[in-house]
Amino acid sequence: MVQHSTPDSTTDLVPSEFPRQLDIAQVSVYGLSFLSAGLFLFLPYS
């Protein structure tokens, strides 16, 4: 998804909670992937 920096593109059609929930979901997915990668990397050394 490519988000352009034009403020008047589709902000009237999309509710204000939608981008925040999308960011939270993306951050949680990234956090889970980093956490699992860290566990797999540091498990043999612990």
SVG drawing of the C-alpha trace seen along z (x, -y; Angstrom):
<svg xmlns="http://www.w3.org/2000/svg" viewBox="-17 -18 43 42">
<polyline fill="none" stroke="black" stroke-width="0.4" points="0.0,0.0 1.5,-3.3 0.3,-6.3 0.7,-9.6 1.2,-12.8 -1.9,-14.5 -4.2,-15.2 -7.4,-15.5 -7.2,-12.2 -9.5,-9.8 -9.5,-11.1 -13.2,-12.0 -14.2,-8.5 -12.0,-6.7 -12.8,-7.0 -10.0,-8.4 -9.6,-5.1 -8.7,-3.1 -5.1,-4.2 -4.3,-3.9 -5.6,-0.3 -3.6,0.5 -0.5,-0.9 -1.1,1.0 -1.6,4.3 1.6,3.6 3.7,2.8 2.4,5.9 3.2,8.1 6.7,6.6 7.2,7.0 6.1,10.7 8.4,11.4 11.4,9.7 10.6,11.5 10.4,14.9 13.6,14.2 15.3,13.2 14.1,16.3 15.3,18.5 18.7,16.8 19.3,16.6 17.8,19.9 20.9,22.0 23.1,19.6 21.0,19.5"/>
</svg>
